[in-house]
Amino acid sequence: MKHQIREDGGAAVVALEGDIDLKTSPEARKILIDAVGRNVPVVVDLSRVNYIDSSGVASLIEAFQKARKSGRKFVLAAVSAGAMRVLNLARMDKVFTICADVADGLAKVR
């Protein structure tokens, strides 16, 4: 799994790439928690995530909960078809704010 973090207008955009599974989810969790720790809104770009399993979803949920506890916004953006299938199956599409693209996600968190 690869990642990039960039600042955009006072928000952190976390772009994850590759598979987020049992092997890589601890790294994804750390990246997401660190982004939330910056005390800015977080937009997670999942456009290049090929596969996500339940441990990856758990990492997203944990970061979302930490953001919510600190009063920060946390949205998912440009979710790939494979990742969206898993989020739909887990009914997490009802929990997360999911935006069509990063620009929409940034607009939602501002």
LINJO-V91592 format. One record per helix or strand of 3 or more residues. SS is the DSSP state (hx for helix, st for strand). FROM is the first residue (numbers start at 0). TO is the last residue. If there is no record, write none. Layout:
SS_FROM_TO, SS_FROM_TO
//
This chain:
st_1_7, st_10_19, hx_24_35, st_40_51, hx_53_68, st_73_76, hx_80_88, hx_91_93, st_96_98, hx_101_108
//
